[in-house]
Amino acid sequence: MTTEDRLEKLERELAREKRRLRWLLVGALLMAGAAILVGKALTGGPDNELRARRFTLLDENGKKRANLSVSKDGPLLDLLDEKGNPRTSLGVSKDGPLLDLLDEKGNPRASLGVSKDGPGLTVYGENGKALAGLTATKDGPSLALYDEKGKRRAALGVFKEGPGLDLYDENGIRAALGVFKEGPGLALLDKNGIRVALGLFKEGLLLDLLDEKGKRRAGLGVFEDGPLLALADENGMIRASLDVSKEGPDLALDDENGMIRAGLSVFKAGPLLALDDENGKNRASLTASKDGTSLLLYDENGRRIGSVP
């Protein structure tokens, strides 16, 4: 190789080296510019804003652990376990914010949300059925408990009228306990409605028994002047009543129109049996006192027509 050939080869190598250095320099400038742009976005550049439709966070093994996205329903943040299963979901929709906690199968086990009616917390079983729900609305806070089939079995609430507890079977409400300004009350129900009602009021204690049509058939009360027992027919009319006052016990039998037709009383002077007609006029009375027994008979105008003795 002549000296001229060696010089020409050296010039070609120098030219290639210049092109390589120029390429490296341009690449370095581009990388530096990109780093500056990203740094401004992350640290708060002129707009203090980083825009994207979706973000994915990976752990040190490259596994997806979090997703931040925006759909037509609103923004959503999902947190995933090491197996890639979603375990926490936080979103905001038109109904309000909602936080869901999920088990390893992806089934919701607890949900916390705020809707237009107020905040609410729901706890779920393994089958996805609600087991408990706690809400706070304008009417007041309430707690509902459900069985494994998702049917409500108990509800506790505090409302402006007072606190109340409801108990349910698989078909509906069966017992209700409440405390109101008038006093505490307990109701027992069947499929037709209330069958037993117990209340404690300032007037006294009252127990009512109702038939399947909701008609009051028996009532037992304890009042300031004494106890009272009343029995009614299928129309709700009282047909028999027994009370004990300071004057003594008194039994009254009524007709279908609510008129007393027979009464038996025991006073200090002795017992009295009175029989009345349909107009409420006394037609016969039997008394027994220390002086003896007396039977009096009256006509429809109240005139005595007979007596014994």
Protein Blocks (a to p, Z undefined) as FASTA:
>chain_A
ZZklmmmmmmmmmmmmmmmmmmmmmmmmmmmmmmmmmmmmmnopakopacdfbdcdddfk
opafbdcdddfkbccdddddfkopafbdcdddfkbpcdddddfkopafbdcdddfkbccd
ddddfkopafbdcdddfkbpcdddddfkopafbdcdddfkbccdddddfkbcfbdcdddf
kbccdddddfkbcfbdcdddfkbccdddddfkopafbdcdddfkbccdddddfkopafbd
cdddfkbccdddddfkopafbdcdddfkbccdddddfkopafbdcdddfkbccdddddfk
opafbdcZZ
